[in-house]
């Protein structure tokens, strides 16, 4: 083979080599951009991070059906999956941009600024935006990435027939390796420093939580009655440990709020006396302690997003009455209470439900300890009998009295119902779907809930047979779930087990399953098992 025959192949190999090195340069530039942005955000405000800002914007704009699918598919890992997805897209974009910069060095480097534009726009558009400074992390990161990409590509061999103005000084392998290694090390260092600064930024909040001593409640919860927990393996514990309690919210970064700096403002229509409360103000008031089961509206029939805890807090109706608020039934002008979180979330609750005598509260404790950060420290709101998206504002900092006609909260703008009392539901915890129990006595057991109404009866059906009444565990209160069990005389073969509950008003869910949108799922839960 002559030298002339080898030239095209060598040229082709050289082109692919340049593209590969360009892609690597783009990846390093993207990493540097992200590291600088995260470091800057850690120094200013973690919520201004481009990944957090873009992720939040994605959550806000994602269709409800897609959100429901994500929660069903990934559960409480949905936020991690979203962030990994964002990083994957950024990685592909950086690789492509680096390869493009091999031929168009300036244009490719300028393309990195798209990182900054998108991130800055997302940060400035967030409900909790602190202003123009939230754009700094994305902008500074993009500038750092653009400069690095321009420099690294300048060290690569110039492609044939490249315009002089676009051509680098030629291939300098040693300088490229040194520069690329230094860039990777600097990015890693910036990332580690950013994490350290973020952790330091939350230390005051962590310290404030550690220093909280919850006073004994003036109105303690009654002792959980003996027999509230059925003695069947596989059933959810009556009290859900804090570490196992479900978490469904839109916060990509859990807010770390310093309790000593926390403030809550109460204002709006019908508020005769506006108030601003501190955390110590709440602790000095009479506290109530109650067992309350919470349920997420995204919970499918038989789903896991329900949990029971012992909460301690201040009765919300008392605070509102002290501010001069009257419910609509008492002539008050406001029918909606809008709770705002430090992360910009808005949740609208019916004023009538908050003030009708139920144990609606501003909670400061959960299962005997200050609220975990994941669950709203220092203060969250909860209203028994209402789905969380219309009652359970975490990290609350503002309460405004208004009307449903005047304001749509976050989820209502996304096609969920304005008012959403929790529907009567029941779930089979054991046996699990597709289990293979032995023939003979098989204990079927689970939980049922109809918060603020209470469970009156649970029934089990095997295949198409008659409904059989299950044994109910002792009831703690009408605001908690209730466990049940049934001794099934199982015969060999495949079987379908179905459960339904009746609440204290006599309501029984219909067999037909409905979607979670717009006001919660309904239907009968069933599992298929094979008896050996």
N, C-alpha and C positions, 0 to 999 in steps of 0.2 A: 504494500500500500504506500503511495507517495505522500509527501507532506501536504500536497494540495488536497488529497482525499481526506486527510485527518482534520483539516481546518474547520469545516462546518461542524463536525462533531465536537471539537474542542471549543468552538464558539458557543455551541449550544450548552455544553457543560458549564462554561464560564457564566452564561446568562443565568442558568438555574442556581449556580453558586451565589451570584450577586443577589438574586431574589431571596434566597434563603437567608443570607446575611442581612439583607434589608428587613426581612420579616422579623429576624431576631432583634434588630435595632428598634423596630416598632414595638416589639414586646417589651424591651427594656425601657423605652420611652414611656409606654403606657404605664408600666409599673412605677416609674419615677413620678409620673403625673399623679397617680393614685396615692403614692406614699406622701408626696408633698401636700396634697389636698387633705389627706387624713391627719397629717401632723398639724396643719394649720387649723383644721376643724377642732382637733383636740385642744389646741391652745385657745380657740375662740368659743366654740359651741359645738359639741359632738353632733347635734342634729343638723348642722350645716354640711356634714360630710356628703360628697356627691353620691355615694352609694346609698346612703340613708335618704337623701332628698329625692333622688331618682326613684328609689324603691317606694317611697311614700307617694310620689306622684303616680307611679304605676298602680299602686293599690287604689288610689282615689279614682282612677280612670278605668279600672278593670270592670267589665260587665259583671253584674251580680251573679249570673250563672257560672261564670268562670271562677269567681271567688268561692262559690259554693263547691265547685268541683275541686278546687285546691284544698279546701278544708277537709272534704271527704277523703281525698287521696293522700294528702300529706299530714293531716292532723295539725298538731301544734308545731310541726316542723315547716309549715308553709312559708314562714318568713325566711328561714334559712335557705329553703329552695329558691325563693325569689332572689335573695342576695347572690347565691351561687349562679343563678341564671344571668343576673346583671353582669357579674364578673366574667362569665363565659362570653357574653356578647362583647364586652369591652376587650377581651383577649382577641377575639376574631377580628374586631375592628382595628386593633393595634397591629396585628400581623399583616392585614391587608394594606394598611396605611404605610407600614414600613417597606413592604414590597413595592408599592407605588412610588415611594420616595426615591428608590434607586434610579428611576428615570426622571422624576420631577421632584428634585430635592426640596426646593423652596415650597412648592405646592403641598408636598407631602407633610412637611413640617408644619405648615400653616393649618393643615387638616386636623392636627392634634388639638387645635383651639376649639374644634367642635366639642371635645370633651368639656371644655370650660363653659361654652355657651349652654349646652344642655344641662350641665350640673348647676350652673348659676341660675338659669331660668327655673329649674325645679326647686332650688332652695328658696328663691324669692317668692315662689308661688305657693309655698306651704302655709297652712293656716296658722302655724306657730312661728312664722318667720320673724326674726328679730331685726329685719331691715337689710340695708345694702351690705352690711358686713357678712351676711350669710353667703354672699356671692364670692367672697375672697378665697375660700379654700379651693373652689373649682377653677377660678381664674388663675391663681398662682400655680396650681398643679398643672394646668394646661400649658402655661408659659414654660415651666420647667421641662415638661415633656417635649414641647416643640423645639426648644434649644438643644436638648440632648439628641433628639432624632436628627436634626440638621447636622450636628457635630459628628455623630457616628456614621451617618451615610457619607459624609465628606471624607472619611477614611477608607471607603471602599473603592475598588477599581471602577473608573468611570465607564459606562457602556459606550459602545461605538457610536459615532455620529452624534454624541450629546452636545448640545449647545455650550459654548465656552462658559457662558455665565452660570450654567447649571452644573458644570463639571467640578468635581473635587480635585484634590491635588494628586490623587492616585492611590494605589493600594498600599496600605501600610499595616501589614498583618499584626506586627508587634504592638503598635499604638492602638489598634482596634481592640485587641484582646485586653490590653491594660485598661483602656477606657470603658469597655463593656463590663469588665470585672469590677472596676471602681463604681460604675453606675449601679450595678446589681447590689454591691455591698452597701452603698449609700442609701439605696431605696429600702433595703432590709433594715438598716439602722434607723431610718426615718420612721418606718412602720413600727419598730419596737418602741421608739421614743414616743410616737403617737399613742400607742396603747398605754404606755406608762403615764403620759399626761392625762389621758382619759380616765385612767384609774384614780389618779390624784384628784382630778376634778370631782370625782364622786366620793372622796374620802370624808368630806364634811357631812354629806348626806348619810353615809354609812355610820359615822360616829354619832350623828344625831339620833339614828335609830337605835344604836347600841345603848344610848343614854336614856331611852324612854323606859319608864316604869309605869305600867298601866295601873291606874287606881282600881280598887275593888269596885265592881258595879253597884250602883244604888238599887238597881232592879236586876238581881242575878237570874240566870236561866235556871229553870227547874232541872233537877238531875234527870239524865236520860233514863227512862224506865227500864227495868230489867225486862229482857225479852225483846228489846228493840232491834237487836242484832240476831238474825237467825243463825243457828249453828250448822251451817252447810258450807262446805269448802267451795271456794270459787265465787262467792257472793261479795259484792263491793262492801267494804266496811261502812258501818253506819255513819261514822265521822270520817270524812276524807282528809288524809294528812295534807298539810300545806304543800309539800313537795309533789303530791300527786294530783292536786286540784287543777282542773283544766284551765287553760289560758287561751282566750280568743280575743285579739284586739288588733289594731293596725300599727302599733308602735314597733318599728324595726329596732330602735334603741330604747330599752326600758328607761324611762326617766328616773334620774336619781335626784330626789328633791330633799333639800335640807329642811328638816322639820322646824328648826329655829327661825328660818327665813320664810316659811310658808305662810300664806295669807289666803283667806276665803272671803270674797265679797258677795253680799246678798243685796240685790237691787231689782228694779223693774216695776212693772204695772202692779198697783195695789200694795206696794211696799211703802208703808208710811214712815218707817224708820230704817234707812239703810244701815248695814252693819259690815264691818270688816273684822274677821275673827282670826286669832292666831291659834297655833296648835295647843299652846298652854291654856288658852281660853276654853277650848273643848274639853281638855282633861280636867279642868276645874268644875265642869258642869256635872250634873248627875248622869251617870252612864247606865245604859241598859245592855244586857247580855242576852242574846237569843240564838237558838239553833235555827238556821235558815238554809234551805236548799236553793241553789242557783242553777239556772238552766240557760244555755245559749240557744238563740233562735236558729242557729245553723245546725243544731243537733238533728240528725236524721232519726227516723223511727229505729229504736234500739241502739242509738249512738252513745258515745262516751261523754258528751259535753254536758254533764250534770254532776254536781258535787254538793256535799252537805258539810257545813262548818259551823262552829260556834263563834259568833261575831260579837264584838263589844263596841259600842259607839254612843253617839248623842241622838236622841229622838229628833228627827228632822222637823216634824210638825210643830214641836215646841219652839224651835228656832224661828220658823216662819211666823208663828202666831205672835212672837215677841216683836217681830218686824212689822206687825199689823196686817199680815196676809190673811185673807179669808178665801176659802174654797169657793168655786162657782156656786155650789148649793147654798152658800151663806152670803151670796151677793158679791163675791170677789170678781174683779174684772179679768183676772188671768186664769186661763185654763191649762196652760203649759208651763212647766218648770224646765228651763234649759240649763243643763249642767255643762260646764266647760272644763276640759282637762288642760294641764300644762302643755300637752303635745298638740293642742288645737282641736281635739275631738269634741264634738257637741252631741249631747244626748238629751232628748226631750221626753219628759214624764208628765202624765196627767196630774194636775194639782189635786184634783178630787181624790185620786188614789193615794197620793202622798199624805193627805190630811184626813183620811177616813177612819183612822184609829189603828191601822195596821202598824207593824214595827218598822216603818221606813226609817232609816238612820244614816248618819254620817259615821261610817265605821272607822275605828282606829286600831282595832285588834282582830286577830283571826286565830282561833284555836289556842288561846292563851298567850299569844305573843303579839308584838306590834306587827302590823301588816307587812308581809314580804314586799319587796320592791315590785316584783312581778304582778302583785295583786293590789297595787295602788298606794303604797306608803307615800306620804304619811296619812292621807285620808281618802277614802272612797265612799261613794254613795251606793245604797242598795235598797230596793223596795220589794218586799215579799210579794210573789204572785205575778210579777212582770218579768218578761224576758230581759236579759242584760242590756240589749241595745236600746231599751227605752227606760232604763232604771239604774244600771250599775256603772256609773262613771268613775273610773279610776283616776288617781292623781288630780282630783278635782281642785279647782281654784276659783271658780266663779259660778254663782247661781243667779240666773235672771228669770224673773216672772214675766211671761208674755202670753200670747195666744197661739193656737195651732194655725190659725189663719194668717198670722203675721210672720211666722218663722218656721222653716223646715230644717230639722236637724240633719246631721251627716247622713244617717242611714235612710231617712225619709226621702232625701234627695236621690237616693239610689233604689227607689221602688219598694222599700219596705213600708209596712203599715205604720201609721202614726201611733196607734195604740195597740198593745200586744200582750194581753193576759196569757199566762202560760197555759198550754193545753194539757188535758189529762193524758198521761202516757204511762206505759209499763214496759219493762225490759226483762228478757231472760238472760241472766248472767251465767247460769250453768244448767245443763251442759252447753258447751260452746258449739257453734255451727260445725257440722261434719264430725262431731265427736263419735267415738265408738264405745259406748258403755256396755257392760255385761247385762244379760237378761236378768230380770228380777226387779227388786225395788231400786229405782233410780230417783234421786232427789232432784227435782226441778225447782229452781229458786231464782229470785231476782229482786228488783226494786220497782216501785210505782210512785208516781208523784202527780199532784194536782195542787200546787202551792196556793195557799190561802183559802183553799176549799177543803182539802183533805181527801184521803182515799177511804172509801167505804167497803169496796169489794174487789178482789182479783180472781179471775177465772182462767182455767187452762183447758185447751182442747187438744186432743191427740188425733192427728189426721182429720177425718171428717166426723168424728164422734161428737157426743154431747159435751157441752161446757160443764166443767167440774170446778167447784169452788176451792180455791187455794186457802191455806192457813195464813192469816195475816199476823205479822209480828206486832208487838206493842207499838202504839202510836206515841211519838214524842210530842208533836204539835201538828196543826194543819198546815204549817209552813215548811215542814220537812218531808222528805220522801219516806216511804214505808216499805219495809221488806216483806217478802212473802215466800212461801215454800209449798211444794206439793209432792207427795210420795207417789210416784208413777210406777205401776207394775208393768215394766217394759217387756215386750215380747220381741223375739228375733225378727230382724228385717229393718227396712228403712221406714222412718217415721217423721212426720212434720208436727212440731210442737208450736202452738200459738197461744199468746197471752193477751188478755184485755183487762182493763181496769174500769171501775165505776167510781166516780167521785161523790162527794157528799151531797151534791145537788141532784144526783141521779143521772148525770151525763155519762154516756159511754161512747168512746170514739167509734167512728164508723170503720168498717173493714178496709175501705179504699184508702190507699196511701196517697198523701198529698206532698208536694214539695215544701221546702222550708220557706220559700218566698210566697206570700209577703208577710205572713204572721206566724210562722212555725209549722213544722210537719205534723201530720196526724196519721193514724192508722194502727194496725195491729202488728206487733213484732212476732216473728216466727223464726225457728231454727230447724234445720234438717239434721237428723242424726241416724246412725246405723247401729242397731243393737246386735251384738255378737252372741 
